[in-house]
Amino acid sequence: MMTSLKEAVEEYNIECNSDMAAIKVLEDQNFAIAIQTPLMKRISCGFDECGEILFIDASGNIDRFGCKVFMIYSNSCAGGLPIGTIILTSESTSVITEGLELWKKLLLPGALAGRSEKGPKLFMSDDSAAERSALNKVFPESTLLLCIFHILQAAWRYLWDSNHGVPLLHRQALYSLVKEMIYSKNSEELTNKFNAALQNNLAKKYPKFISYLNTLYNRKEQWALCFRKGLLTRGQNTNNISEAGMKIIKDVILERTKAYSPVQLFFFIVNELEAFYEMKLFDIAANRPPQYLKNKFNISKSEKDNLEYKQIDNTLIFEVKNKHKQTEYNVDLDLGICSCPQGNTGFPCKHQIVIALDLKMDLNLCLPTTEEIRKKIHIIASGNSDIKNGWYGSANDETKCVTNNVNENAHTSSITQTTENNKIQCIADSQDISQSYDQVMNDFNDAIEKMKSAFDSDKEYFLPSIKSFVNSFQNNVKTHASLSSAMQTFGKYSGINPNSKKPKLMGNKQIGTQPTARSRTTQIGGRKNLAAGRNPKWKRVSEHGYTQKLKSSHLPQIKRKPFNPEQFPSKTPKTPHSLSYCIETNKTLGATP
């Protein structure tokens, strides 16, 4: 297997004409493989967020040999993006260190916002001693932060451990002591919360819990939110970005199927994972983001109306006032930070969003709106900078076309005329316009004149429709593609709700499932009768034909127990994975899938 792995790495490097992967076999027969695909290299050099904070997470049970996969992610306007993958056979400190060293050597000089081998300013990880020790050895200049979700999760599991002797009724109260310490507003409040927890009458009953608090408090700089003020975490206090990335690998790339070998796992990462994130970046550049990114940084009209700002000394520093709350904050759009509690770590707060929308600027983590940023994302996704001018421009952008057969005076007079009329006419060679185009444009002008005459005949009736058309054109039609689509579908709407139309048949190309699998997912109950799926056992009476017919004409009486909300059901459902739900209902956490 080692020979096949080395051959796979060498073959991939030859194919890419560069060092994109590296492998090292240790003396104890453990190995480490570091991968940085061409897309990962472009991401690490193209997004400045890579030099601010990186997220690292590990997962096993991915292949049949039990290899561990470490994924390193960066935050961006497209969400989490991978900049490195490490495949290991062990989670010991020495093996993780070797893997990180290999990945460090693959970094380009301009990667991580120019920091390259120094590593990012911040690393976010879970509470793994071996992983954090390796990060500290390889990147000593980086600050290591702990995911607060894992701290709270570990505290709840500690309280549920029977070896610690905390009864059920006291677990929620003791858990709240840890949570209050994490969300302290400043270091003084944190110290007061810690001292109050030590003097708590309930906590004094459990010496092991007091010892747990002391151990946790000694590392307060790593998990307390009050110590993260001024750090460019961009509002990220958990490891959710890398957790979501691992879910993509398991669900989308591997489809919940273990890889046959580390060699196959290697090719899954360099091929399938690369293609997935490449398409994701293309969707962002083409203004087709997923729904969760569209709703991530929205601001309501009432919030926008309550804010007013002024620029300071022709810089990108602004003073923002809230007329309703009577508050005032300073915003630096160059650094992407605000003095408000939400934006002091670089998170796009409403104060930054309002100014960026008015000035038509792009924030670091918000969806791109300018052609320049969309071109940049396209280049990162494809590695090709040959993009036609105006490809990602708006359909409303003014176009300037000047031909060589027009002299300078005519050009100047043309610009003056278009400025007065607020229109820009394209000066082009008449030979480039075909006869068919002239004919179509004549027909188009006739159609416009007919529409205008209809508007003039009944202004009151058409005025709301005209306003709606103009508003839709200004807000929705931003590119040539959207303009072409709108023109091709003009007048084809029948007035019927599209959802009420009968969908087309899919044919026989669907992947089949077992009948028992369909019956398990069939919902039974509610006000309406569902005819699909297999009937449950309690419905299988003789009239359904599932059982032998009785000789007697009387149907059997089904004995049903009355519902008792205080009584546990005979078959308890699976334990949920929601931490907040488990705390609220005082239940244990489910096992990690």
Long-range contacts (C-beta under 8 A, 24 or more apart in sequence): 1-65, 1-261, 1-262, 1-263, 2-31, 4-261, 4-263, 5-31, 5-33, 5-262, 5-263, 5-266, 8-263, 8-266, 8-267, 9-33, 9-266, 12-266, 12-270, 19-106, 20-106, 20-270, 21-106, 21-266, 21-270, 22-102, 22-105, 22-106, 23-102, 24-98, 24-102, 26-94, 26-95, 26-98, 30-88, 30-89, 30-90, 30-92, 30-95, 31-88, 31-89, 32-86, 32-87, 32-88, 32-89, 32-95, 32-98, 32-99, 32-102, 33-86, 33-87, 33-88, 33-99, 33-102, 33-262, 33-266, 34-84, 34-85, 34-86, 34-99, 34-100, 34-102, 34-103, 34-105, 34-106, 35-84, 35-85, 35-86, 35-87, 35-103, 35-266, 35-269, 35-270, 36-83, 36-84, 36-85, 36-103, 36-106, 36-107, 37-269, 37-270, 37-273, 37-274, 38-274, 38-383, 39-274, 39-277, 39-278, 39-380, 39-381, 39-383, 40-82, 40-83, 40-84, 40-85, 41-106, 41-108, 41-111, 42-379, 42-380, 42-381, 42-383, 43-74, 43-76, 43-81, 43-82, 43-83, 43-380, 44-74, 44-83, 44-84, 44-107, 44-108, 44-111, 44-112, 45-108, 45-110, 45-111, 46-376, 46-379, 46-380, 47-74, 47-76, 47-81, 47-380, 48-113, 48-364, 49-74, 49-75, 49-76, 49-113, 49-234, 49-364, 49-365, 50-74, 50-83, 50-111, 50-112, 50-113, 50-120, 51-112, 51-113, 51-114, 51-115, 51-120, 51-121, 52-113, 52-120, 52-121, 52-122, 52-232, 52-234, 52-346, 53-120, 53-121, 53-122, 53-123, 53-124, 53-232, 53-233, 53-234, 53-236, 54-83, 54-119, 54-120, 54-122, 54-123, 54-124, 55-80, 55-123, 55-124, 55-125, 55-236, 55-239, 55-241, 55-242, 56-123, 56-124, 56-125, 56-131, 56-135, 56-242, 57-125, 57-126, 57-239, 57-242, 57-243, 57-245, 57-246, 58-91, 58-128, 58-131, 59-246, 59-249, 59-250, 60-91, 61-258, 62-249, 62-250, 62-254, 62-258, 62-259, 62-265, 63-258, 63-259, 63-260, 63-261, 63-262, 63-264, 63-265, 64-258, 64-259, 64-260, 64-261, 65-89, 65-261, 65-262, 67-262, 67-265, 69-246, 69-249, 69-265, 69-269, 70-96, 70-99, 70-131, 71-242, 71-245, 71-246, 71-249, 72-103, 72-242, 73-241, 73-242, 73-245, 75-234, 75-236, 75-241, 75-365, 76-364, 76-365, 77-284, 77-362, 77-364, 77-365, 77-366, 77-367, 77-368, 77-373, 77-377, 78-280, 78-281, 78-284, 78-289, 78-293, 78-377, 79-241, 79-244, 79-280, 79-290, 79-293, 80-241, 80-242, 80-244, 80-245, 81-277, 81-281, 82-245, 82-273, 82-277, 83-111, 85-269, 85-273, 87-262, 87-265, 87-266, 87-269, 91-128, 91-130, 91-131, 92-130, 93-129, 93-130, 93-133, 93-134, 93-137, 96-130, 96-131, 96-134, 97-134, 97-137, 97-138, 100-134, 100-135, 100-138, 100-139, 101-138, 104-138, 104-139, 118-142, 121-231, 121-232, 122-231, 122-232, 122-233, 124-233, 124-236, 124-238, 124-239, 124-242, 125-239, 126-150, 126-239, 127-151, 127-154, 143-231, 144-222, 145-222, 145-223, 145-228, 145-231, 145-233, 146-219, 146-222, 146-223, 147-237, 147-238, 147-239, 148-182, 148-223, 148-225, 148-237, 148-238, 149-238, 149-239, 149-240, 149-579, 150-238, 150-239, 151-178, 151-182, 151-216, 151-223, 152-178, 152-179, 152-182, 152-579, 153-579, 153-589, 155-179, 155-212, 155-216, 156-579, 156-582, 156-583, 156-589, 157-588, 157-589, 158-209, 158-212, 159-209, 160-588, 160-589, 164-206, 164-208, 164-209, 164-212, 165-206, 165-208, 166-206, 166-209, 168-586, 170-202, 170-205, 170-206, 171-586, 172-583, 172-586, 173-202, 174-202, 174-203, 174-206, 174-209, 175-583, 177-203, 177-213, 178-213, 178-216, 181-216, 181-217, 181-220, 181-224, 182-223, 182-224, 182-225, 183-225, 184-224, 184-225, 184-226, 185-226, 186-226, 187-224, 187-226, 187-227, 189-226, 190-220, 190-224, 190-226, 228-345, 229-344, 229-345, 230-344, 230-345, 231-345, 232-337, 232-345, 232-346, 233-345, 233-346, 233-347, 234-345, 234-346, 234-347, 234-364, 234-365, 235-342, 235-345, 235-346, 235-347, 235-348, 248-276, 249-273, 252-276, 278-381, 278-382, 281-377, 281-378, 281-380, 281-381, 282-378, 282-381, 282-382, 284-367, 284-368, 284-377, 285-368, 285-374, 285-375, 285-377, 285-378, 285-381, 285-392, 286-374, 286-392, 287-367, 287-374, 287-478, 287-479, 289-367, 293-367, 294-367, 296-366, 297-348, 297-353, 297-363, 297-365, 297-366, 297-367, 299-350, 299-353, 299-354, 299-357, 303-350, 303-354, 304-350, 304-354, 304-357, 307-350, 307-351, 307-354, 309-351, 309-354, 309-355, 318-355, 320-351, 320-354, 320-355, 331-355, 333-359, 333-361, 333-363, 336-363, 336-364, 371-397, 390-480, 392-479, 393-479, 393-480, 394-478, 394-479, 395-477, 395-478, 395-479, 395-480, 395-482, 395-483, 396-474, 396-477, 396-478, 398-424, 399-424, 399-426, 400-424, 400-426, 401-426, 401-427, 401-428, 402-427, 403-427, 403-428, 403-429, 405-429
